[in-house]
């Protein structure tokens, strides 16, 4: 992705608009965050796969999931915390953190099926 600037200072001096910054952010996210392209990588032959790029995509995905959960907890957004927990359950289960998974799952079940509404 070439923006035509030799340095960060040159880019800042060009005074990009908010819409330009959003467009740049979208391009970066499409290239460096997991999308449907990860599945396409799995469909290629082993010697054609870019394993470093795949691993970088997965690491970025996990960092963003952590950032999302941390931000929502710090700002008291319990609805977003619940949504984020759903993404963490299979990750923690795969890494052998079964107690975390059990408590997160029981929390979600209690919130939606045991405790009275509005609690």
N, C-alpha and C positions, 0 to 999 in steps of 0.2 A: 504494500500500500504506500504509494508515493504521493505526498501532499505538496511536493514542490518547494519545500523549505529545507535549508541546510541544517538548521538547529532549532531548538525549542524557543530560543529568544527571537529568531526570525519569524517563527509561527505566531508567537505572542504579539509581535510588532504588527502582524497583518490584521490584528483585531477581528477575529472570526465572530460571526453572529451566533446566537444561541442555536438557530436552526442548522448552521454548518457544524457546530460542535455535536449536536444530536446525530447528524448524519455520519460523522466520523465515528462516534461512539457505536452506532449501529453496525458499521462496517467492521470495527474491531471485535464487537461481540459475536458477529457471525463467523469470524475467522478463528477466534480464540476461546469460544465457549461451546460446550457440547450442543450439537443440533442433530438433525437426521443424518448428517454426514458421518457420524460415528458408526451407524449401522452400515452405511455404504463401505466404510473401511473394512468392516468384518467380512463383507461379501467378496472382497478382493483376495487374490492369492497371497499366501504368506509373504513371499518375496516382494510383493508390490505394496505392502502396507508400510506406512510411516509410523512406526511404533513410538518414536519420541513425540511426534505431534499428537498421537492418540493419548499418550500418558499426560501430556501437557493439558489437553482438553479436559481429561478427567480430574486432574488436580485443580484446574480453574473451576470446574463444576463444584467440587467439594468445598473450595474456599468460598465461593459465592453462596453456597447453602449455609455455611457457618456464618458468614457475614449477615445473611438474611435473618437467621435465627437470633443471632446476637443483637441485631438492630431492633427486631420486634420485641425481644425480651426487655431491652433497655428502655424502650418507649412504652411498655405496658400494653402492647397490642396483642391480647390473648388470642384473638381470632387468627391472627397471622402466625402466632406461635404454634397453635394447633395444626395449621396447614403445613408449617415447616417440619413439625415432628413426624408427620406422615412420610416425608422424604427421608428422614434420618433412620427410621425403623429398619428398613432392609440393609442399610449401610452398616449399622451397628450389629445387626444379626450376623452379617457376613464376616465381621471382624471378631466375632465371639463374645460380644458384650451383651449376653443374654439377660442379665439383670436390668440393664438400662432399657432394653426392648420390652421386657415384661412390665416395668413401671410406666413406660410411655404408653404402651397399649392399654394397660388398665386405667391410666388417667383418661385416655380418649374414650374408652367404653363408659367409665363412670360419668364423664361430662355429658355424653350424648344419650345414655340409656338408663343410668341409675339416679343421678342427682336430678332434682326438680328443675324445670326450665327457668331460666333467668338467674340462676345461681352464679 
